[in-house]
Amino acid sequence: MTLKTLLAGAMALGLAAPALAQDDPVKVGFIYVGPIGDGGWTFQHDQGRLAVEEEFGDRVETVFQESVPEGADAERAITQMALGGADIIFTTSFGYMDATNAVAEKFPDVKFEHATGFKREHPNVATYDARFYEGRAVTGTLAGYMTETNKIGYIGSFPIPEVIQGINSSFLHAQKVNPDVEMVVTWAYTWFDPAKEADAARAMIDQGVDVILQHTDSTAPQAAAQEANANGGRVFTFGQASDMIAFATNEDGTPGPRIASIIDDWSPYYIERVGAVIDGTWEQQASWGGMPEGEVVIGEITDAVPAEAKAAAEEMIAAITDGSYHPFTGPINKQDGSVWLEDGEVADDGTLAGMDFYVEGIAGDIPN
Amino acid sequence: MDLSSISPTLLIASLMVAATPILLAALGEMVVEKSGVLNLGVEGMMIMGAVCGFIASVESGSPWLGFLMAAAGGAVMALLFGFLTQVLLSNQVATGLALTLFGLGLSALLGQGYVGIKANSLGRIDLGWLSDLPFVGRVVFGHDPIVYLSLALVAVVWAFLKYTRAGLVLRAVGESHNAAHALGYGVRHVRLMAIAFGGACAGLGGAYLSLVRVPQWTEGMTAGAGWIALAIVVFASWRAGRVLAGAYLFGGITVLQLNLQTAGASVPVELLSAAPYLVTILVLVLISLRAGRAGVAPADLGKPFHAST
């Protein structure tokens, strides 16, 4: 809860009428799942918000609310923002999907943009997502090269399609360069809980995992890996959502644990959509950009990575960016051995958006 | 499934680390509630301790000063609550909730320049050959000093409440502030001291998160630990020993379930994730049931007191 939140609340009381005069700035609202200072997911969304302010200056006014739980309270927070006169509201986590649609029904004049979801029940709801699995293909490749114990770990948040795409993509590409690699998945059941994320990373390190990929929002796993390296370990990590470059060196100055990162750049999308509201051309859509659109960016690959691995990663970045390679290109089997994609076949977006299965070679079950 | 990849030594060691922040916060809150005050601001005091401790440790280079400042930060927050509820007689529940919101916001503000940097942390103590013993060396003799401090504090709080005159006065104030007042004890004075102690403990717990367990500063990093501490106090029926059991159970099962998942145990993940909450509540409720009516809340818990009434 910040001063801004209180102000947003106060405005909700003062400006109950959403109808705005023509000269009023367009009011843009953001609902965040974690604090801006998480150094990851929410931080990047807020960078997008700042980019909108910079682009449009006086023509826009932005409000945000941090650390909104996914659940019943989300609906209250979104409603409050709509009552506060927001013209467009970005709800930036998967768990806001139903709440966003419920509020959208009550406020047909307000535009809603829901991140990483798939429900667009009303004409004023659009969805947007980024093809993080493209970035995962690159980090998975690096993980396959870097592991010595042949055990790589993936800290999952919730078993939703976006996360499962990431797990499958990482594993497939690690396996491609290292056929012996094994992947362990640990579900944290939270997007943001530094203590738990650190514990999960530590449990992995204790059990011989030496490359950790995370799908949670804080930098705690990086800190846990740094600590392990200070005690004689050899653990590597990847920045998630944000660059997390602060963890690119160990305490003794050697490179690591963070060897690369997947950066979410929401700025182009936010600027485009807010611009559409200002021009009056906003329409419902389902956007799914990736590396070619600049929404998914790979952060600096450090010197801890051998030249051969770095070259392979850069080759993959180039191939995905120019569209010549899709990370889910057959032959790929499902976990039970049945064929998912024939040789040369490429996964369609519908299957990816609803992905609920592991590919062959990953052990364990996906929780429901 | 390969359970042999879980090392019991490392498991117990990390269990103690995971439990210590909750233990400290819950122990402090137990003393506060024993004096008849319900302070729901544990989360806010913890996060203030986390940020104060981190800043002090970074600026001075001394983790000890960090912990000291964390305790001070937590106590100052608590005394703010104490002033509002004991002197101005504001509603304890509302003030406690406000304290949490205030603490989360203020800590985010204070910690803005401290994201992504590294503080000096406390190392494990080294007791020579004792720390090199197999199993026992790591589990009993291989922790950082705050773990031992927290365990000592459990014993001190238990003995204080049970055997000392001051402890008896504190309990009397919590059970019947009117009777204690009639006997000439300074109800407000006792309560303010208990509140400050509770805040200092919560602050220490917070600093343990930011300086040892995570270790870094991230906004909102307590992520609900204060609320768990509050719940443990209730389910432990206001007994120091049971607070210890509750905190270690919760911390232990949190760590164990992550280890089981990583080892690929064939237990549903949903069950594993819920296990820390379920098992802790279940065990503590069972203990309380067996103990009979001994586990009743202090009679004047949460009631305002003014000498005129």
Interface residues (C-beta under 8 A of the other chain):
Chain A: M1 T2 L3 G34 P35 I36 G37 D38 G39 E66 S67 G153 P159 V184 V185 T186 W187 A188 Y189 T190 F192 D193 P194 A195 K196 A198 D199 A200 R202 A203 M204 D206 Q207 G208 V209 S218 T219 A220 A223 A224 Q226 E227 M244 A246 F247 E251 A363 G364 D365 P367 N368
Chain B: S5 I6 S7 L10 L11 S14 A18 P21 L101 L104 G105 A108 G111 Q112 V115 G116 I117 K118 S121 L209 R213 V214 P215 Q216 T218 E219 G220 M221 T222 A223 G224 A225 T254 V255 L258 N259 Q261 T262 A263 G264 P268 V269 E270 S273
